[in-house]
Amino acid sequence: MTEPVPLLAILERNYFQLFELPEQFPLDQSVLNDKYLHLQKVAHPDRYATALARERVMAGQLAAYANEAYHVLKGDLSRAQYLLQLYEVASAEQGASVTEPAILMEQMELREQLEAISQIQDPFAALDQFANDVVVRTEALKQQFSESFSSKAFEDAKRIVNQWQFFDRLKQEVDDLATELEEGN
């Protein structure tokens, strides 16, 4: 029988180290998936059925830690937030607000546009167009973040993540409105 992986050492790694990935924004999702599945096998309860209680508990902790790490790294926005957290860039956490007046005005205008969609003659077409615009803007922010982070312009990266969070919430509001419109018809 092979010796178990030293679980305590694994639990002390950051999410990128856990999956043996470089600490960068671009990420190969298939590599992440493969490494996640490997960790799930390593931490599988059957492997520790005859182990000491402490090792069984640590295996359970590894599985939980791997799940959390996988979900954070899998999502583009959560991965960007985590990278900023690793580099100790303040205020990039969920819910941080944008303070730039031009961006605030743009956000208010976008919310007003979204609210007005349900009153339009063809709300589904308008909502589709609005949703596509949100996707395009989100992709642009994702690219801007990648460039800013890789060039170590962390304050710009933080500002971009704060804007990106708005568009992430806006996308949820678009989805909610779509559901509301479908249920109304």
Secondary structure as the mmCIF struct_conf table of DSSP 4:
data_model
#
loop_
_struct_conf.conf_type_id
_struct_conf.id
_struct_conf.beg_label_comp_id
_struct_conf.beg_label_asym_id
_struct_conf.beg_label_seq_id
_struct_conf.end_label_comp_id
_struct_conf.end_label_asym_id
_struct_conf.end_label_seq_id
HELX_LH_PP_P HELX_LH_PP_P1 THR A 2 VAL A 5
HELX_RH_AL_P HELX_RH_AL_P1 LEU A 7 LEU A 11
TURN_TY1_P TURN_TY1_P1 GLU A 12 GLU A 12
BEND BEND1 ARG A 13 ARG A 13
HELX_RH_AL_P HELX_RH_AL_P2 TYR A 15 LEU A 18
TURN_TY1_P TURN_TY1_P2 PHE A 19 GLU A 20
BEND BEND2 GLU A 23 PHE A 25
HELX_RH_AL_P HELX_RH_AL_P3 GLN A 29 VAL A 42
TURN_TY1_P TURN_TY1_P3 ALA A 43 ALA A 43
HELX_RH_3T_P HELX_RH_3T_P1 PRO A 45 TYR A 48
TURN_TY1_P TURN_TY1_P4 ALA A 49 THR A 50
BEND BEND3 ALA A 51 ALA A 51
HELX_RH_AL_P HELX_RH_AL_P4 ALA A 53 LYS A 74
BEND BEND4 GLY A 75 GLY A 75
HELX_RH_AL_P HELX_RH_AL_P5 ASP A 76 LEU A 86
TURN_TY1_P TURN_TY1_P5 TYR A 87 GLU A 88
TURN_TY1_P TURN_TY1_P6 ALA A 90 SER A 91
BEND BEND5 GLU A 93 GLU A 93
TURN_TY1_P TURN_TY1_P7 GLN A 94 GLY A 95
HELX_RH_AL_P HELX_RH_AL_P6 PRO A 101 ILE A 117
TURN_TY1_P TURN_TY1_P8 SER A 118 GLN A 119
BEND BEND6 ILE A 120 ASP A 122
HELX_RH_AL_P HELX_RH_AL_P7 PRO A 123 SER A 150
TURN_TY1_P TURN_TY1_P9 SER A 151 LYS A 152
HELX_RH_AL_P HELX_RH_AL_P8 PHE A 154 GLY A 184
#
